Amino acid sequence: MKYEVLTLTYLNQWQNTWTDDGNTLVTFDSLEAAQAELKGYLEDLAHFVKTGNLSDYNPEDYKITEVIA
């Protein structure tokens, strides 16, 4: 199974916007790999908020789903 991280867009739609080079969408080979990547990303966002480099973020704007072929 493959998994993807979805982001809630400003149009209130869930979309995979996770890319490795700005163009290629990323999927993960396991749920654990997707969870680890998202966890690290959210930790980075929290750090940026704490240091004043980002005004705010909402962890609920991200979720992991199984890719359905």
N, C-alpha and C positions, 0 to 999 in steps of 0.2 A: 504494500500500500504506500501511497505517496500522500504527503500532507503539505498544506500551504498556510501561510500567515495572511489573514485578511485584515484590511484596515477599513474602518467606517469612514466613508468619504463625506464631503460637505453636502452631498445630495442624499445622505442617509442610506447609502447603498454599500454593501460589503464588497470589497474588491481586493484582489491580490496585487499589491503595488511593490512587493518585495523583489528587488532586482540585484543582480550581482555586478552589473556594469552600466546600469542606467537603462538598459534595453531588454535584457533577458530576464524573464520572470523566474524566480527561484521556487523550487519545490524541495521537500525534504523526504529522505528515505524512511524516516521513522518519526513517530510522534515525539519521542524523546529529543531528537535532534531539533525539531521545530520548537519545542518548548524551551530548550537551552538557548537557541538563537533569540527567541522573543524575550526571554528573561534578561539576557545580556543587553538587548536593545532598550528595554524599559529601565534597566539600571542606568544606562547611559543618559536617557532622557531625564531621570530623576536627578542625576548629577548636574546636568546642564541647568535645570531649574534652580537647584541649590546654589550654583555658582553665578546665577544671573544671566546665563547665556540663552535661556529659553524662558518664556513667560509662564507657560503651563502646558500640561498634557493630561490625557485621561487614559489610563491603562485599559479601560473598558472599550476603547476604540479599536482594540485589536483582539483577534480570536484566531484559533487554529481549527482548520477543518480538513477532512479527508478529501483528496482530489477524486472526483468521480469522472471516470473516463467517458 
